[in-house]
Amino acid sequence: MAGKPFHCKLITPEAHVLTEEIEYAQLPLWDGQAGVLANRAPLMAKLGLGELRLDFHVRGAQGGSRSFLLEDGFAHMVDNTLTLLAERAIPVETLSEREAQAELAEAQARSPQNETERAQVSRDRERAEWKLKLARKFRAAGGGI
């Protein structure tokens, strides 16, 4: 059974990534994950690093899903409009396992010299691990690069 649709906008500093009617959003928050459906109470949340999954609304039919690797920003839901302002939003279908593995190996090989560099290397490793995980998940579902 189809859920009630609501409006979703995904925006990064580089682009207005999408504006669509969706039925569900799974958000990566800085402290976990949250699901969003239509008619929810107003929400303001800090985004983290992880998978954003959007389930699309298609009138009279089952809608599809699309995922993004989302990194940092804010989510705002009010009056059945979800606005996601993200630092990065990479469509999962554009991720490459090979490139993600190379990024992870490069990050793991780095030797940070101070706390600032340690934090950056840790974040780079985490991002590469997410890329690898999502690229593998996409490939296992029948897609993949």
Secondary structure, DSSP 8 states (H G I E B T S, - for coil): -----EEEEEE-SS-EEEEEEEEEEEEEETTEEEEE-TT---EEEEEEEEEEEEEE-BTTB---EEEEEEEEEEEEEETTEEEEEEEEEEEGGG--HHHHHHHHHHHHH----SHHHHHHHHHHHHHHHHHHHHHHHHHHTT---
